[in-house]
Amino acid sequence: MSIFNFTKNKEQKVIIGIISSKGSSGGRGQGQELWNFSFNLEYWYTNNSQINTENLRVTKNVQDVELRKMMNKAVGETVVKILYTGDIINGKVEFDSILDYNFYDSKLQPYIEDIRKDIIYNDNELGNFILNKSVDTYCCILDWCGIKAELVMETNEEIELVDLIEKYKERFTEQMYWNTKVKKFASKELISLKNDSWLEDDEKEMSELEFQSSMSLESLVLYTDDSYTFWYNDGDLFGGHVIIVEGNLDDGLLRAEIAG
């Protein structure tokens, strides 16, 4: 019997499960032709088995075109029906095909409703922090020097969130001080780049004060290792790029750069 016929005659089985909030992804190593398409199922079952609550990693090696199509269809917090022939080993399985990308399953419906609920932590001073499940961060909206900006905490753990909130209150509540300090730092670091490479044909050299007045805060991100990042709208200083200023609680502001 050929390998082809052996594979063809193996029993095909079905997995039905909920894709995690992070959705699907694809990656490949250097020199590899195929992409590894993958996602996690948070709640799932095979055939008529009981529902499993431990994450199952589902993968398949695919061509570039197929990867893009699959990633567009395999959306987080939806139910998929999957066909596979191999075995589930150490929480991983390679699938043959996805039969349905938006499958209705009565057994999983209570779980998907639970997954879709917002996870909210309320702080008496700052308000509601909502967990962004796709990137595992908590976020709230700040009134920062008269504009709306995001305060992002790089954690999905409530105990770490509380610690980061306290660090924010200890260090960053003097908004005018920080706004001026960060803008001055960014202008000193980036003014030469602006005047040397980013002036329009009829544009005069820009002063540091003019540079600073073009910046407006979009978000402040705090990390559990005591580092932080200010993300500023560049006011078209660099053609719509974002100005990033990084620092940490021990050493202060460290670097400024443009991105995006």
C-alpha positions as CSV (number, residue, x, y, z in Angstrom):
1,M,0.0,0.0,0.0
2,S,1.4,3.4,-0.9
3,I,1.8,6.2,1.6
4,F,-0.8,8.2,-0.2
5,N,-3.4,5.4,0.1
6,F,-2.5,4.9,3.7
7,T,-3.1,8.6,4.5
8,K,-6.2,8.7,2.4
9,N,-7.7,5.7,4.3
10,K,-7.0,7.0,7.8
11,E,-10.0,7.9,9.8
12,Q,-10.9,11.6,9.6
13,K,-12.1,13.2,12.8
14,V,-13.8,16.5,13.7
15,I,-12.9,19.1,16.2
16,I,-15.3,21.9,17.0
17,G,-14.0,24.8,19.1
18,I,-13.8,28.5,19.8
19,I,-10.8,30.5,18.5
20,S,-9.2,32.5,21.2
21,S,-9.5,36.3,21.2
22,K,-6.0,36.6,19.7
23,G,-7.3,35.1,16.4
24,S,-5.0,33.4,14.0
25,S,-1.4,34.0,12.9
26,G,1.3,32.8,10.4
27,G,5.0,32.5,10.5
28,R,7.9,30.7,8.8
29,G,11.6,30.2,9.3
30,Q,14.3,31.6,7.1
31,G,14.5,29.7,3.8
32,Q,11.2,27.9,4.3
33,E,8.6,28.0,1.5
34,L,5.5,27.2,3.5
35,W,3.9,29.3,6.2
36,N,2.8,27.8,9.5
37,F,-0.8,28.9,10.0
38,S,-2.1,28.5,13.5
39,F,-4.5,29.5,16.2
40,N,-5.6,28.4,19.7
41,L,-9.0,26.9,20.6
42,E,-10.0,27.9,24.1
43,Y,-13.0,25.5,24.4
44,W,-13.3,22.5,22.1
45,Y,-14.4,19.0,21.7
46,T,-14.0,16.1,19.3
47,N,-16.9,14.0,18.0
48,N,-19.2,13.7,21.0
49,S,-16.7,14.1,23.8
50,Q,-16.9,16.5,26.7
51,I,-15.8,20.1,26.3
52,N,-12.1,20.6,26.9
53,T,-11.0,23.9,28.6
54,E,-7.2,23.6,28.1
55,N,-6.0,25.4,25.0
56,L,-5.5,23.4,21.9
57,R,-2.9,24.7,19.3
58,V,-4.2,24.0,15.8
59,T,-1.7,24.3,12.9
60,K,-1.2,23.6,9.2
61,N,1.6,24.4,6.7
62,V,0.2,26.4,3.8
63,Q,1.2,28.5,0.8
64,D,1.3,32.3,1.0
65,V,-2.0,32.9,-0.8
66,E,-3.8,30.3,1.3
67,L,-2.4,31.8,4.5
68,R,-3.9,35.2,3.8
69,K,-7.3,33.7,3.0
70,M,-7.3,31.6,6.2
71,M,-6.2,34.5,8.4
72,N,-9.0,36.7,7.1
73,K,-11.6,33.9,7.9
74,A,-10.2,32.5,11.2
75,V,-11.4,35.3,13.5
76,G,-11.1,35.4,17.2
77,E,-14.1,34.5,19.4
78,T,-15.8,32.5,16.6
79,V,-16.6,28.8,16.4
80,V,-14.8,26.6,13.8
81,K,-15.4,23.1,12.6
82,I,-12.1,21.3,11.7
83,L,-11.3,18.1,10.0
84,Y,-8.1,16.2,11.0
85,T,-6.6,12.8,10.6
86,G,-3.6,12.8,13.0
87,D,-3.4,12.7,16.8
88,I,-3.7,15.4,19.4
89,I,-0.2,15.4,21.1
90,N,0.8,17.7,23.9
91,G,-2.0,20.1,23.3
92,K,-1.3,20.4,19.5
93,V,-2.8,19.0,16.4
94,E,-2.3,19.5,12.6
95,F,-5.6,19.8,10.7
96,D,-6.5,18.8,7.2
97,S,-9.2,21.5,6.4
98,I,-11.6,23.9,8.1
99,L,-15.2,22.9,7.2
100,D,-16.9,25.9,8.7
101,Y,-15.3,29.2,9.9
102,N,-18.5,30.5,11.6
103,F,-20.2,27.4,13.0
104,Y,-23.1,27.5,15.3
105,D,-22.8,25.0,18.1
106,S,-25.3,24.8,21.0
107,K,-22.8,23.1,23.3
108,L,-20.3,25.9,23.0
109,Q,-22.7,28.9,22.9
110,P,-22.6,29.6,26.6
111,Y,-18.8,29.6,26.5
112,I,-18.6,32.0,23.6
113,E,-21.0,34.4,25.3
114,D,-18.7,34.3,28.3
115,I,-15.6,34.9,26.2
116,R,-17.1,37.9,24.5
117,K,-17.9,39.6,27.8
118,D,-15.7,42.6,28.6
119,I,-13.3,42.2,31.5
120,I,-13.3,45.5,33.4
121,Y,-11.3,46.7,36.3
122,N,-12.5,50.0,37.9
123,D,-10.1,52.4,39.6
124,N,-11.8,55.1,41.7
125,E,-9.6,57.9,40.2
126,L,-8.8,56.7,36.6
127,G,-12.1,54.9,35.8
128,N,-12.5,51.7,33.9
129,F,-9.6,49.7,32.5
130,I,-10.9,47.3,29.8
131,L,-8.9,44.2,28.9
132,N,-7.9,44.0,25.2
133,K,-7.9,40.2,25.0
134,S,-6.3,40.1,21.5
135,V,-3.0,41.7,22.9
136,D,-3.4,41.0,26.6
137,T,-3.3,44.6,27.8
138,Y,-5.6,46.8,29.9
139,C,-6.5,50.2,28.7
140,C,-8.4,53.3,29.9
141,I,-9.0,56.7,28.4
142,L,-7.2,59.7,30.0
143,D,-7.8,63.4,29.9
144,W,-4.2,64.4,29.2
145,C,-3.6,68.1,29.1
146,G,-7.0,68.7,27.6
147,I,-6.9,65.9,25.0
148,K,-8.0,62.3,25.1
149,A,-5.2,59.7,25.2
150,E,-4.9,56.0,26.1
151,L,-3.3,54.7,29.2
152,V,-2.2,51.2,28.4
153,M,-0.9,48.7,31.0
154,E,1.0,45.8,29.4
155,T,-0.4,43.0,31.4
156,N,-3.6,40.8,31.5
157,E,-3.1,40.0,35.2
158,E,-5.2,42.0,37.7
159,I,-2.6,42.0,40.4
160,E,0.0,43.4,38.0
161,L,-2.5,45.9,36.7
162,V,-3.1,47.3,40.3
163,D,0.7,47.7,40.7
164,L,1.1,49.5,37.4
165,I,-1.8,51.9,38.3
166,E,-0.1,52.8,41.6
167,K,3.2,53.5,39.7
168,Y,1.3,55.7,37.3
169,K,-0.2,57.7,40.2
170,E,3.2,58.0,41.8
171,R,5.1,59.2,38.7
172,F,2.8,60.5,36.0
173,T,-0.1,62.5,37.4
174,E,1.7,65.8,37.0
175,Q,0.7,65.9,33.3
176,M,1.9,69.4,32.4
177,Y,5.4,68.6,33.8
178,W,5.6,65.3,31.9
179,N,4.1,66.7,28.7
180,T,6.7,69.5,28.6
181,K,9.6,67.2,29.6
182,V,8.9,64.5,27.0
183,K,8.2,67.0,24.2
184,K,11.5,68.8,25.0
185,F,13.4,65.6,25.0
186,A,11.9,64.5,21.7
187,S,12.6,67.8,20.0
188,K,16.2,67.8,21.1
189,E,16.7,64.2,19.8
190,L,14.8,64.5,16.5
191,I,15.0,68.2,15.4
192,S,18.1,67.5,13.3
193,L,16.4,64.6,11.6
194,K,13.4,66.9,10.8
195,N,15.5,69.8,9.4
196,D,18.0,67.6,7.6
197,S,15.7,65.1,5.9
198,W,12.0,65.9,6.4
199,L,11.5,69.5,5.3
200,E,9.3,70.3,2.3
201,D,10.8,72.1,-0.6
202,D,9.5,75.5,0.5
203,E,9.6,74.8,4.3
204,K,11.9,76.8,6.6
205,E,14.0,75.1,9.3
206,M,11.9,74.4,12.3
207,S,12.7,75.4,15.9
208,E,12.4,73.1,18.8
209,L,9.3,75.0,20.1
210,E,7.6,74.6,16.8
211,F,8.5,70.9,16.8
212,Q,7.0,70.5,20.3
213,S,3.8,72.3,19.5
214,S,3.1,69.8,16.6
215,M,3.2,66.8,19.0
216,S,0.1,65.4,20.7
217,L,-0.1,62.4,23.0
218,E,-1.9,59.3,21.7
219,S,-1.0,56.8,24.4
220,L,1.2,56.2,27.4
221,V,2.2,52.5,27.9
222,L,3.5,51.2,31.2
223,Y,5.3,47.8,31.4
224,T,5.8,45.4,34.3
225,D,9.6,45.8,34.1
226,D,9.2,49.5,35.1
227,S,9.8,50.8,31.5
228,Y,7.4,53.1,29.7
229,T,6.7,54.5,26.3
230,F,5.0,57.7,25.2
231,W,3.4,57.5,21.7
232,Y,2.8,60.9,20.1
233,N,1.0,61.9,16.9
234,D,3.7,63.7,14.9
235,G,1.4,66.5,13.5
236,D,2.8,65.6,10.1
237,L,6.4,66.4,11.2
238,F,7.5,63.1,9.6
239,G,4.8,62.4,7.1
240,G,2.4,60.9,9.6
241,H,4.9,58.7,11.5
242,V,4.5,58.2,15.2
243,I,7.0,59.7,17.6
244,I,8.0,57.3,20.3
245,V,9.8,58.3,23.5
246,E,11.0,55.5,25.8
247,G,12.3,55.5,29.4
248,N,12.2,53.7,32.7
249,L,11.4,54.6,36.2
250,D,15.0,54.4,37.4
251,D,16.8,56.2,34.6
252,G,14.2,58.5,33.2
253,L,13.9,59.3,29.4
254,L,16.3,57.2,27.3
255,R,15.6,57.5,23.6
256,A,13.2,59.1,21.0
257,E,12.6,57.8,17.5
258,I,9.9,57.7,14.7
259,A,8.0,54.7,13.7
260,G,5.1,53.6,11.4
